[in-house]
Amino acid sequence: MKRNTIIAVAAAGAVIAGGTIGGVALASGSSEKDQGTQAAALTPAGQSESQVAVRDDDSDDRDDRDDRDDRDDRDEDRTEADAPAAPSTAYTQVTALALTEVPGFVTDLDRDRRDDGTVVWEVDIFGDDGRWYDVDIDEDATQVLRAKLDDDDDDDQQVIPDAGIDIVEAILIAEEHTGAHFNEVDLDDDGRHWEVELRGDGFEHEVKVSVATGEVTQYEKDQDDD
């Protein structure tokens, strides 16, 4: 009777723990027949202990894979969130629209407020045909208001660089350097520097950016009186 009591207690402990006891002896002094009977009682009907163990291992493997998939998804979400956004500033759209109208090289860009209060983007382009053009774009950068030949003799002195950063890249560099917002930009006569004017926090910023290297070579900051 004492031996049977020990067997019952051991079996109950094994069931509560959620494990299988396999071929482990339940109590000292029990017969092989008793051990086989108790082991069979703890195994689901019609299944061997090895089948149960394999199914448990498969379930653990699936759980591990699910956990890894969840971690991978979270890592991917963090990467996408950290990725920096692409530039969508108005001047990027303005230059793209102007060059669609007149293919060439943009040398000047100015956001001008007219007497009637409307805002117009004024773009100077040295065309692929070797002539100068003035292109006006609406404030929202959605429509070309005017595109005409520019007969100004002063433009004949302008040097057009063969390589280096373009006008949009120069603006982005100047904005990053100052933390201010772009107002106007033009290429200097020798074609070596972009001269960018910006405004922000009550100051007017003037930045020179090298066409060849993209480096800021000169920076001035003054109180904005406008």
Salt bridges, closest charged atoms under 4 A:
ASP75 OD1 - ARG78 NH2 2.05
ASP112 OD2 - ARG114 NE 3.00
GLU122 OE2 - ARG114 NH2 3.06
ASP129 OD2 - ARG131 NE 3.32
ASP134 OD2 - LYS148 NZ 3.67
ASP136 OD2 - ARG114 NH2 3.70
ASP136 OD2 - ARG146 NH2 3.22
GLU139 OE2 - ARG111 NH2 3.15
ASP188 OD2 - HIS193 ND1 3.66
GLU195 OE2 - LYS208 NZ 3.81
GLU197 OE2 - ARG199 NH2 3.89
GLU204 OE1 - ARG199 NH2 3.59
ASP224 OD2 - ARG199 NE 3.61
ASP226 OD2 - ARG199 NH2 2.75
